[in-house]
Structure formats: C-alpha cells, structure tokens
Amino acid sequence: MWEESSLVNTGLMFKALQKFPLSIPLIDRLRDISQQTLITTGVFDRNTGIPISKLIHKELSNSELVLFP
C-alpha cells in the first residue's frame, strides 16, 4: 500500500482561476471532447478527488475512470 503524500495544496491555482475566470467553464467544454480519455485519481487525492473525477467521467462520452488505492 502506498503512503499518503506529504504534498500541500497551496491554493495558488484556485486563486488564479478566481482572478481570471474562464469565459466558458471547463466542465461545460468536456462534452465537446470525443477522444478516448483515461481519467486517473488516487483515493487520497485532496486536490481533485473522486467526486470531481466521477463528474468529469460522466461528461466525457468516451472515457474510463481508474481509481488508485
């Protein structure tokens, strides 16, 4: 079993996205992607996490979701 990462989310990406929001939210653009896509997420991932990965998987028509323990 892998040990939990000691990396820290500083929030810099969140702050940048808040300061310069996209004209079209990324989640709304996922429906336009038809390329086969592999989505990987660790079960201990605090930055994205399983709920967001499942939402992305749902919106991508040709995707596979793999969760790492």
C-alpha positions as CSV (number, residue, x, y, z in Angstrom):
1,M,0.0,0.0,0.0
2,W,1.2,3.5,-0.8
3,E,1.8,6.1,1.8
4,E,-0.2,9.3,1.8
5,S,1.6,12.1,0.0
6,S,3.0,14.9,2.1
7,L,2.4,17.5,-0.7
8,V,0.5,20.5,0.3
9,N,-2.2,22.3,-1.8
10,T,-1.2,26.0,-1.5
11,G,-4.4,27.2,-3.3
12,L,-2.4,29.1,-5.9
13,M,-4.3,27.5,-8.8
14,F,-7.6,28.2,-7.2
15,K,-6.7,31.9,-6.6
16,A,-5.5,32.2,-10.3
17,L,-8.8,30.8,-11.6
18,Q,-10.8,33.1,-9.3
19,K,-8.8,36.1,-10.5
20,F,-9.0,35.2,-14.2
21,P,-12.2,33.1,-14.7
22,L,-12.7,31.3,-18.0
23,S,-15.4,32.6,-20.3
24,I,-16.8,29.1,-20.7
25,P,-16.4,26.9,-17.6
26,L,-14.2,23.8,-18.3
27,I,-16.9,21.4,-17.2
28,D,-19.2,22.7,-20.0
29,R,-16.5,22.1,-22.6
30,L,-16.0,18.5,-21.7
31,R,-19.0,17.5,-23.8
32,D,-17.1,18.6,-26.9
33,I,-14.3,16.1,-26.4
34,S,-14.8,12.8,-28.2
35,Q,-11.3,11.5,-28.0
36,Q,-10.8,8.3,-25.9
37,T,-9.7,9.5,-22.4
38,L,-8.3,7.9,-19.3
39,I,-9.1,9.6,-16.0
40,T,-6.9,8.6,-13.1
41,T,-7.3,9.7,-9.5
42,G,-5.9,8.5,-6.2
43,V,-8.4,7.7,-3.4
44,F,-6.4,10.0,-1.1
45,D,-6.2,12.8,-3.7
46,R,-7.2,16.0,-1.9
47,N,-6.9,18.4,-4.9
48,T,-9.3,16.8,-7.3
49,G,-10.8,13.8,-5.5
50,I,-13.2,11.2,-6.5
51,P,-16.4,13.3,-6.8
52,I,-14.9,15.6,-9.4
53,S,-13.3,12.7,-11.3
54,K,-16.7,11.0,-11.5
55,L,-18.3,14.2,-12.8
56,I,-15.6,14.5,-15.5
57,H,-16.0,10.9,-16.4
58,K,-19.8,11.4,-16.7
59,E,-19.3,14.4,-19.0
60,L,-16.7,12.7,-21.3
61,S,-18.5,10.4,-23.6
62,N,-15.5,8.2,-24.4
63,S,-13.7,8.0,-21.0
64,E,-12.6,5.4,-18.5
65,L,-12.1,6.2,-14.8
66,V,-9.4,4.4,-12.8
67,L,-9.1,4.9,-9.0
68,F,-5.7,4.1,-7.4
69,P,-5.7,2.9,-3.8
